[in-house]
Amino acid sequence: MLWNPEMIRSLMYEAGAIALRYYDSPEIRMKADRTIVTQADGAVENFLRNALLAANPDTYVLGEESEAEITESDLSAALDGTLYIIDPIDGTSPYAHHLPTWGVSLGMASNGRLTEGAIYLPVTDELYLTQGDGVTYWAEKDSEGVRLPPPDPACELSTMVAVSQKTARHGGAGFPNPILAISCAVSPLMSVAHGRVMAYCSRVKLWDLAGSLPILERLGLTTRRYDGTPFTNEISPENYDLSPSSETRWLQTSLCVFSVPQAYDYLKPYLKPAD
């Protein structure tokens, strides 16, 4: 079975445990794109890659730390079959500074469309996992999993809105609401799933979203581009820069709003395409 919820749940908890082993004193280095990476990123990605390929050898894996290994022909073959997409530590900057807002993300695409996802937030011990037509949520490892209901659709001035670092840094969203910007995608996206924040506004890379988009879709949440058109779960040139030679490979082609359906119209007057 390509998406065995019990196996995926076990893998996510083990991946989080690996990350936590390095959490108190991570070795930090800068990548060529001037983003931070730690030894935990590689350890978690290698663990998940090896486990997934051992269970499903005829599939493909795309990981943030090994993305350069995916050629154009590899990607074409992967999009015709089953592709697992790993972000070993989404929120490496908070992780490296011993802040709690980071997580492990795993998504699965079938025939080029993101269909399944899992997000684990190790510090708070929260796990989100697509299962059938819904999302199962564990508040902690030893708790009973519960079906997560769709979030409250209320859009109010007091409700927090999350944004990416680029959006915050370059003035892409002048919302009157309280703003959350934490150098992480999975934490605010799961806050949207839970109804804790109204929306997440960002333009990020495929692995930042792969585990979250199937979860949002199951909960009836939407993703819309800056211009209001739908951003689908398809891994396509319309949605992402997929060119192997591009400096922005894997990046979304547009600033997007991830939210309850009503939130886009509320937020649109304040959006700027600065991302």
LONU-343020 format. One record per residue: x, y, z of N, C-alpha, C, O in turn. Coordinates in steps of 0.02 Angstrom, whole numbers, plus 50000, padded with zeros to 5 digits. Example, Ala and Ser with C-alpha at 12.3 -4.5 7.8 and 13.67 -1.06 7.14 Angstrom:
<rs>
506604971650390506154977550390506604983550390507124983450423 506424988850354506844994750357506455000250394506705005750402 
</rs>
This chain:
<rs>
500424994050000500005000050000500445006250000500875006950043 500335010749953500775016549944500695021650000501175025150016 500095022150030499985026650086499645022750141499035022650147 500055019450181499805015550237499815020050299500355021450325 499235022350323499225027250377499605025150439499935029250471 499565018750457499915016550517500675016850507501035018850553 500905014850448501615015150434501845022450431502375024150459 501465026650398501645033750392501665036950461502115040950475 501185035350503501175038250570501805036250608502125040450640 501995029950603502595027550638503225031050611503665032950649 503265031850545503845035050514503895042350536504445044850548 503335045750540503345052850559503585053750631503965058250646 503355049350676503575049850745504325048350751504685051650789 504575043450713505285041950715505695047650684506235049350710 505445050650630505795056350600505845062150649506365065450654 505295063350685505305068650736505795067150792506135071650817 505835060850812506305058850865507025059950843507445062050883 507165058550779507845059750753508005067250756508545069150778 507535071450735507645078650737507765081150808508185085550819 507395078450855507455080650924508125078850956508355082051003 508455073650929509115071750956509635077250945510105077850985 509545081150893510025086450877509785093350900510145098250892 509195093650927508845100050938509215104750986509205110750977 509535101951037509865106151087510515109351062510705114651085 510845106051014511475108850989511575106950916512025103050900 511175109550871511245107950800511865111050769512065116650787 512175107450723512725110250685512435114150626512085111250584 512565120650622512255124950573512765126750519513335128450533 512545126450455512945129050401512475132550351511875131350351 512765136750309512375140350259512435136850192512985134950172 511875135950158511875133050092512035138550040512085144450057 512115136549978512275141249925511745146649916511885152249896 511115144849932510565149649924510485154049987509995157749993 510965153550033510985157650094510435155850143510225159950184 510195149650140509735147150191510115142450237510645139850219 509845141450297510175137450348510015129950338509455128150318 510505125750351510385118550353510765115750414511285118450433 510505110450443510835107150499510935099750484510655097250435 511325096350525511425089150514510765085350522510695079850495 510295088150559509655084750569509255084450504508905079550493 509315089550462508955089550398509145083350357508715079750332 509795082250351510025076450313509845069850345509665065050310 509895069450411509745063250447509015061350440508855055450428 508575066150447507855064750441507675062950369507305058150358 507945066650321507785065150251508035058250231507665054450199 508645056450251508905049850234508485044350265508365039150234 508275045250328507865040150360507215039150322507025033450307 506865044650307506215043950273506305041150202505925036850180 506805043650166506935041150098507045033650098506725029950060 507485031250141507645024150143507045019950163506935014550134 506665022250211506085018450235505545018150181505245012850170 505415023650148504895023850096505085019650036504665015950009 505715020050014505925016149956505965008649973505855004449929 506125007050035506134999950055505434997050053505344991250033 504945000950072504254998550073503934998750004503504994649987 504155003549962503845004549896504405005949845504495011649825 504765000749824505365001849783505235004749714505695007349683 504625004349689504485006949622504235014149622503915016349575 504385017649676504165024649682504775029249679505345027049673 504635035749683505165040849680505125045149743504595045749775 505685048149760505715052549819506055059149800506595059149770 505745064649818506035071349811506115074149881505625074849918 506735075749900506855078749965507185085549957507555086649909 507055090050003507345096749998508105096549994508405100349956 508415092150034509145092150037509465088249980510075088449973 509075084849940509355081149883509005082849818509045079149769 508665088649817508255090449759508675091249695508415090149640 509315093049701509725094049642509845087549604510035087649545 509725081849637509825075449604509255073649557509325068949518 508695077249560508115075749518508195079149450508145085249446 508325075249398508395077949331507705078949300507195076949328 507695082049242507055083149208506725076549190506115075949196 507115071649168506825065149151506595061349213506085057949211 506975062049268506765058949331506085061749352505645057949372 506015068349348505395071549370504815069449326504265068249351 504935068949261504405066749216504165059849233503565058549234 504625055349248504445048449267504085048449334503595044849343 504325052449381504015052749448503305055449444502865053049480 503185060249401502515063149396502035058549358501425059549360 502305053549324501865048549292501705042849339501285038649324 502035042649397501935037249445501785039949514501355044249523 502145037249563502055039349633502685042849657503245040149650 502595048749686503155052849709503035054849781502525057949797 503505053149825503495055649894503925061949897504465062349867 503685066949934504035073349939504165074850012503695075350052 504805075650030505005076350100505285083250113505715085650076 505025086450164505375092250194505585089950263505165089850309 506215088050273506415084750335506325089150396506105086850449 506485095650389506335100450442506105106850408506515110750383 505465107950408505195114150381505205119150439504875118150490 505585124550429505695129150484506385127950514506455127950575 506885127050471507555125650496507825131450538508195130350586 507655137650519507905143350558507635143250629508025143850676 506975142450640506735141750709507055135750744507245136150802 507105130150708507405124150738508125125550761508315123750817 508515128850718509215130250734509285135050792509805135250825 508765139050805508785143750861508365141450920508185145350964 508215134850920507865131650975507185134850989506985135751047 506835136550935506145138850940505685133050919505895128750881 505065132950942504645127050932504275126650866503965121550851 504305131850825503885132150765504235129050704504475132650660 504275122450703504555118650648504225111850646503915109650695 504295108450590503975101850586504255097750529504665100050489 504035091450526504225086750474503635086050427503065085150449 503765086550361503225086250312503355080550262503915079650238 502825076850248502855071550198502225071750155501665071450181 502305072350090501735072250045501825066649994502385064349982 501265064449965501285059449912500885061949853500315064149860 501195061449794500855063349731500755057149689501195053049682 500165056649661500005051149614499825054249547499385058449542 500185052049495500075054749427500105062349426499705065649392 500575065049464500695072249461500245076449504500245082549498 499845073349548499405077149591499515075249664499535069349680 499585080149708499665078849779499015076049807498495079449805 499045070049834498435066649857498435064949931497895064349961 499025064149961499065062250032499595066550067500075068850036 499495067550132499985071550168500005070050242499515067650272 500585071450272500675070650344501135076250369501635077850337 500955079150425501355084350458501435082450531500945080850565 502055082650555502185081350626502555087350655503065089550627 502305090050710502605095550746502905092750811502545092150861 503535090850811503815087050867503805090550934503685087250985 503915097050937503945100351002503265100251037503225099151097 502725101350999502055100951028501765093951023501225092551051 502105089350988501915082350981501245081650945500865077050960 501095085950897500475085650858500595082550790501075084350755 500175077850772500225074450707499575075150669499035073950695 499635076950605499075077650558499205072750501499755072450474 498695068850483498795063550434498165062450393497625061350421 498225062650327497645061050285497505053650291497955049450289 496865052050297496655045150305495965044450274495475047250300 495925040850218495285040550183495095047450157495485050950125 494465049350170494235055850146494295061350199494025066750191 494665059950253494725064850306495435065650331495915063150300 495505069250387496145070450418496105068150490495655070150527 496575063950511496605061650580497135065850616497675067250590 496965067850677497395072150717497535068850784497085066550819 498185068550802498385066150868498675072050906499165075050884 498385073750963498625079351003499295077751036499685082251053 499425071351045500075068951069500125061551050499615058451033 500725058851053500855052251025500415046851056500175042451019 500295047051120499915041851153499165043351159498805039751193 498945048651126498235050351128497845046451076498135043251032 497195046851080496755043751031496705048550971496575054450979 496805045850911496725050050852495995051850841495555047750850 495885058050821495195060350809495155063250739495645065850712 494565062850710494455065850644494415073450652494005075950690 494835077050616494855084250622494265087350584494185085850525 493865091550616493305094650581493535100650540494065103350554 493135102850491493305109050455493335114850504492955115050552 493805119550493493885125050541493315130150536492945130350487 493255134250587492765139650590492915144550533493475147050528 492415146050491492545150450434492525157950451492575162050405 492465159850513492405166950531493035170850511493595168550520 492925176750483493465181250463493355187850500492915191750482 493755189050551493665194950593494325198850599494865196050588 494265205050617494845209350624495335206850677495935207950672 495075203450727495495200950782495855194450765496305192450802 495665191150709495955184650692496645185450661496745189650618 497115181350684497805181850660497875179350588497535174650568 498315182550550498485180550482499235178950481499635182950504 499415173250453500115171250448500385172950379500035172550329 501025174950376501345176550313502045173550312502335172150364 502315172650252503005170350246503485175950261503285181750266 504125174250269504625179250284504685184450228504745190450241 504665182150164504725186850109504135191750108504225197650095 503545189150121502955193550122503015198750177502855204550166 503245196650235503335201350291503895206250277503835212250292 504445203750248505045207850239504945213150184505205218750189 504575211350132504505215850075503825219250071503655222150020 503445218950125502825222750127502275220150082501875223950056 502255213450072501765210650026501065209950055500615207950019 500965211550118500305210650148500205215750204500475214850259 499835220950190499725226150240499075225150277498655229650280 498995219250306498375217650340498295221750404498785223250438 497675223550422497555226650487497545221550544497585223350602 497505215050527497485209750577498165208650609498675210850582 498195205350666498835203250695499195198650645498885194350615 499855199550638500245195950588500715191050622501035192650672 500755184950594501215179750618501705178150562501495176150508 502355178950574502875177350525503435173650561503805176550599 503485167050548503925162950590504425158650551504695153950579 504565160250488505065156450448504895149050445505345144850449 504265147450436504045140450433503375140450396502975144950406 503255135350355502605134750321502135129950357501535131450363 502385124250380501935119150405501585121150470501005119450480 501925124950512501605127050575501005131650562500475130350589 501085137050522500495141250509499965137650466499375138950475 500185133350420499685129750380499255125150423498655124650412 499555121750472499165117650517498745121950565498225119750589 498975128050578498565132650617497945134750577497415135750606 498025135450511497445136750468496975130750469496365131450475 497265124750464496855118550466496455117950530495905115350531 496745120350584496425119950650495975125850665495625125850715 495985130950622495585136950635495895141650685495555145950713 496545140950697496895145250745497095151850713497135156950748 497235151850648497345158050610496895157950549496675152650526 496755163950522496285164450466496585161750401496245158350362 497215163450388497515161850324498275162050329498565164850376 498595158850280499315159350272499445161950202499195159150153 499825167350196499965170650132500705169750116501125172050154 500855166550061501565165150047501665163249974501195162149936 502305163049956502535159949894503135155849913503685158649923 503055149349918503585144949943503715139249895503435139149840 504125134549915504315129149870503885122949880503535122249931 503915118549831503485112649829503515108649893502995106649920 504115107349919504175103149979503895106650041503715103250090 503845113250041503535116850097502785115450101502485116050154 502495113450045501765112750040501525105650032500935104150044 501965101150011501745094549988501355090650040500865087350023 501555090950103501195087350155500555090950176500085087650199 500535097550168499975101450194499385102050146498805101950168 499525102650081498975103950034498435098450034497845100150032 498625091950036498095086850040497685087450104497085085950104 497995089450159497645090350222497135096050216496565095450237 497355101650188496905107450180496325105650133495755107550146 496475101950080495945100050033495415095750067494815096850056 495635090850108495145086550142494685090550188494115088650200 494945096150214494555100250262494145105650228493835109750262 494135105650162493735110550126494045117450121493705122350104 494695117950136495045124350131495275125450059495335120650021 495425131650042495605133249973496295136549970496535139550018 496585136049911497205139749896497065143849833496885141249781 497165150449840497035154849783497635159249771497965161649817 497785160349707498325164749688498155171949705497585173549723 498655176149699498565183349710497975186049669497595190249694 497895183649607497365186349563496685183049575496205184749542 496645178449622496015175349640495885168649607495415165149626 496285166749557496185160349524496415154549570496855155549612 496115148649562496305143049605497015140649594497255140549537 497355138949648497995135549646497865128349663497665126849720 497955123849616497755116849625498305112749657498855115249671 498155106349669498645101749696499075098349643499445093649657 499025100749581499425098049526500145100549530500265106449542 500615096049520501315097949515501455099249441501635094749404 501375105449421501405107249350501775113849341501855117549390 501995115449280502325121849268501875127849281502115133349293 501225126749280500765132249296500815134149370500725139949388 500965129249412500975130449484501675131449513501765135049562 502185128149482502865128449509503365129349452503235127349395 503925132549467504485132749421504845126049425505155124549476 504795121949372505075115249372505705114549330505965109049322 505955120049304506535119749260507175118149299507335121649347 507545112949279508145111049316508685116449317509085116649363 508685120849268509205126049264509005132549299509405137249301 508405132849325508165139149354508405140049425508445135249464 508575146249443508765147849512508175147449559508265146849620 507565147649532506965147349574506595140649564505985140349573 506965135449546506645128949536506255126849598506495127749655 505665124149588505205121549639504785127049672504335125549711 504915133449657504545138849688503865139649656503785138849596 503355141349697502695142949670502745148649621503175153049628 502315148649572502325153849521501945160149542501955165149507 501615159949600501235165749622501185165749698501195160549731 501145171749726500935172549795500245169449803499815170449760 500135165649856499495162149866499215163349936499585164949983 498565162549941498215163050005497915156150020497505153649982 498125153150076497875146750099497385148250156497595150950207 496755146450148496265148850197495595145450190495485141450145 495135147150236494435145550225494215149550164494495154850150 493715147050126493535150350063493375157750070493545161650025 493055159850124492835166750131493415171650143493335177650133 493985169150165494525173650187494845177450129495075183050138 494865174450070495205177850014494895184650000495245189649993 494235184949996493905191249982494035196450037494085202350023 494075194050098494235198550154494935201350148495055207250160 495415197050128496115198950127496335202450063496835206050063 495985201350009496205203749943496385211249942496895213049913 495995215649973496175222849970496865224449999497145229749984 497125220050041497765221350074498355217750042498925218850062 498225213449993498755209449963499155213549913498885217649876 499805212249911500245215149861500685209449834500915205249872 500805209349769501185203749740501925204349749502315203249703 502145206249810502855207449822503245201049833503865201249831 502905195449843503245189249858503495185849795503795180449798 
</rs>
